[in-house]
Amino acid sequence: MAERLLLLGDEAVALAAVHAGISGAYSYPGTPASEIFEYAEKLADRFGIHAAWSANEKVAYEEALGMSFAGKRALVSMKHVGLNVAADPFVNSAISGVNGGLVLAVADDPDLHSSQNEQDSRYYANFARIPCLEPSNQQEAYDMTREAFELSERLGLPVMVRLTTRLAHSRADVVVGESRGQNSLEKPLDVSAWTLLPSNARVQYRRLVEKQPSLLQASESSPYNTVDLSGRDRSLGVIASGIAYNYFMEAVGGTSPYPYVKVGMYPLPLSAIRRLYETVERMMVIEEGYPFIEELMSGVVGCGKPILGKLSGALPCTGELNPELVAGALGIEWETNE
């Protein structure tokens, strides 16, 4: 019988990484991400994991990358502004590639609960040309993190798992799987990729660009990107990602009258979005953070139909979303229990 645990979103990520067979966990403290490392550290002795707080996020990323170069799996976690500190090794690791699975768990903080900005880490994943997984609940946080390690090794790239505060710091039941053993030490045949001198980096960057169709294919076939065209109200099509998908479903009472696409993995699933676009009169993008998907939409489907969201003013550009805000954008009357 599968084990069911009550976990924070952060804890679900950490436990998934442990069960995925990591050999190392590295971080620098910063809310809302701190509990990821703290939970992994509690399990370190039991699972034979090297867990260490690092001097800063850059060092944490480099330690995890070094373990990956040795063929082992590693988890590195930080908050959104910490990724600024780690940007140099992070972006370069996409060019050098990885050996053992390397997963970067980033917790963004909309509405600045404990941060100096509302930065959206999806832009970093897009900039570095790596996959990004965005869970909508704690179960997906667990499942996606396990999948992220498999994806990392299959593509030879680091993979980002992006959380936001409400998911990171709320609890839900999570069904967990069996623990996988750790990778053995494995040195790749060609280690020149790790030294990004121009002569090597040119070759590696071309390889990264050549991998992009594979990333898109993985996204298009991912079970975390789903299309539901059963909604009968074709006046609107909805694209909802991450925790914002929960707000959307709560606003519509659990059953959407509109066709929609749920996005849980990037690059954007272009074919799914085009299918939705072709069946509706206008689009609405519901996402937590910056208008990342909304900004990309014109390049995906053109500008023939209205696209509503944060840029259009249908949803606020600052702070967190919630079901009431989403309901208002959809023109649904929202009853509050006072």
N, C-alpha and C positions, 0 to 999 in steps of 0.2 A: 504494500500500500504506500502510495506517495506521501511524503511528509509535507505537512502544511505549517508554515510559520508566519507569525505576525511581524512584519518588517517595515522599517522606513524604506523609502525609495533608495536612499544612500546605502542602507544595509543590504538591500536586494542586489545592488550592483556589486558590492564587496563579496557577498556570499557566492554570487554567480562566478566571479573571477576565481575565487578559491576552488569552487567545484570544477572550473574549467582547467585546473591544473597549473595555476601560476606558481612560479618559483620565487617571485619577488613582488613587493608592493611598496610604492614610494609616493610621498606627498609632501606638501608644505601646508600648514593649517590655514584654513580660510572658509568661513561660512558662506554658502550652504553645503560645502563639499567635505568638511572635516570628518563627518561620521563615516564616510567611505573608508578612509584609511583606518580609523579607529576600530571599525568592526573587523576589517581584515587583520589588524594587529592582534586582536583577541584570539583569532584562530591560527596565528602564525606557528606557534609551537606545535600544536596538534597536527598541522598539515605540513610541517617542515618548510615554512616559507620565510624568506628573509624580508622583514618589514622594517622600514626605517623612515623617520621624519628626516627631511633633507634641509639643507641650508636655505634653499629657495626653490621655486618651481622649475627653474632652468636646470639646476642640479638634479632635482627629482626626475625630470624627463630624461636627462642624460644617463642616469643610473639605470632606469628602466630600459632605455635603448641599448645600453651595454649588455644587459642581461639577454635582451632579444638577439643581439648579434651572436651570443653564445649558443643560440638555439632554444633557449628557455622562454617560457611565457611570462609576461610581466604586466602589471597594472600600475598606471600612474594617474593620480587624481588631483584636482585643483579646482578653485573657483574661476569664474570667467576672467577676472582681471589678472589672475595668476598666469593665464595663458599668454598674456602680454610679455611676462617675464620669460616664459619658456618658448617664445615664438621662434627664436633662432634654431634651436635643435629640432623643434617640432616641424617647421617647414622643411628643413634639410632632411629630416628622416623620411619624408615622402619621396625625396630624390634618391637618397641612399638605399631606401627600402629596408625591410626588416627580415629577420630570420625566424626566430620564434615569435609567436603572436604577441603583438603590442597593442594594448587598448588604453586610450586616454579618456578618462571619465571627467567631464567638465560640468559643473553646476552653475548655471546662470542665475542672476538675482534680480528679476524684474521688480520694480517699485523700490529698489534700494533699501531693503531691510537691513543690510549690514555691509553695504558697498558704496563705492564712489561713482559708479555709473551703471547703466542698464545694458551693457555690452551683450551682443548676441554671438555666441561662439560658432554658429552655423557658417558665418562668413569666413572664419578661419579654416574650417573644413573645406569649404569651396575654394578658398584661396590656395590651399595646399594641395588640392585635387585628390582628396581622400574621401572614403565613405564616412557618412555620419548616420548614426541611429538615434532616434528621438522617441523614447517610450511615452505612452499616454497613461500608464499606471504602473504599480509596483511589480505586477506579474511580468509585464513587458520589460521592465527594467532588468529583471532577472534573466528572462529568456533572451533578450537582445544582447546582453553582455556576454552570455555564453556563445551566442552566434557570432559576436564581434571577433572573438579569438579565432574561430574557424575561418571567418572571412579574411582576417588579417594574414593568416598563414597561406590561405589560398591565393590571395592577390599579392602577397609580399609587401604589404603596406600597413602603416598604423591605421587604426580605426577609432573614430571618436564616438562616444556615447554622451549625448547632451541631455542633462536634466535641468529643470527649473525649480525654484524654491519650494513651491507647494507640493511637488512630487517628491523632492529630496527629503522633506521634513514631515510628511504624512505617512501613516501606517495603513497597511492592508494585508490580508491573507495572501501568501505566496506559496504555490506548490513548487517544491524544489526537487531536483533530480539527483542522480547518483554522481559522486565525485569522480573526476577523471584523474588519472595519474599524471605526474609531471613529465615534461619532455626530457629526454636525455641531452647531454651536451652534444652539439653538432656544429662543426665549423664548415661554412659553405666553401665551395671550391674557389670562388673568386671573391677575395676580400677587398679588391681595389675599389669596389663601389662605396666602401665606407670612407674613403678619402676623397673629399669633394674638391680636388684640384680641377681646374677647368677642363682638362683633357678627359677626366673621368666623369665630371658632372654633366658635360654635354651629352655623353652617351646615356647616362642615367636619366636625365631629364627627358630625352626622347623616349626612353622606355616607359617613363611615367605617363607621358602623353599617349603613347600607344596602348596603355592599360585603360584609358578612359572609356572606350566602348564596353569593356568587361565590367567596369563599375556600373555603367548605366544598365547593362543587362542584368546584373545582380539586383539592382534596384527595381527594375521592371518586373522581375520574377519573385521579388520578396513577398512573403506572406504579410509583412507589416505595411505594405502599400496595397490598399484595397479599393475597389470601385463598386459602388452600389447605385445602380440606375433605376431602382424600383420605385423611387419617389415619383408621384404623379404630377406634382407641381413643377412644371418645366420652366416656370418664369425665372427660376434661380437654381444655379448649381453651386455647391459648397465644397471648398477645399479646406480641410481642418487637419492640423498637425499636432503631435505631442499631446500635452495636457489640455490644449485648447479643444481637442476633439471631445474630451469629457464635458467641457462647458457647452459645446454645441449639442451633444446628445441630451444633456440635462435641460437645456433650453427648449428642445423640441419634444421633451417627454419620453425620450428613449427610442422613438421611432421617427425617422426623418421624413417629412413630406416632400423633401427635395432630393434629387439625385446628388451624390457626393463622392468625393475621393478622400480617403484617410491616408495621410502621409506619415510614415514612421521611419523611412529610410531615404537618404539622399546619396547621389544626385536625384533631382526630381524625376519621378516616373512619368516621362513625357507622354507615352502612349495613353496612359490612364487619364491624364489631364486633357489630352486632345479628345478622347472619347466623351468625357464629360462636357467639354466645351461645345461639341457638335450637337448636343441634345438639349441645351438650355438657352435661354434668352440673355442671361447675364450671369456673372460669377461673383462669389464672395469668398475671400480668403480669411480664415480665422486661425491665427497663429500667435503664440506667446513670444514676446520679444520684438525685435525689429520687423519691418515688413519685408522679410527675406524672400519668401515665396512670391509675394505680390510684386516685388520688383522684377523677378525673373519671368513673370507671366507674359509680358509683352513679347519676349523673345521666344516663348513656347507656342503661343496661339495667335500672335498678332494683336491688333487693337480694334478688331471689328465689333466686339461686344463689350459693354461696360464691365469693369472689374472693381468690385467694392472691397473695402478693407480699411487699413490704417491710412494709406495714402489718400484715399477718397474722403476720409472723415467719417466713414460709417462706424469705425471703431477707434478708440483713443490710441494715440501714438506713444503715450507714456503710462507707466504703472502696469499693474497686472490686469489681465482679463478675468472675468467671472461669468457665471451663467446669466446674471441679470443684464450685463453689458451686451452679451451675445444675443440674448433674447430681444433687447431693444434694437439692435442692428437688424435683426430678422423681422422686426415689426410684430413680435409676439408679446402679448401682455404678460408681465411677470408679477406674480403674487408673492409677497414676502410674508413670512410668519413672524409677527411681532407680538 
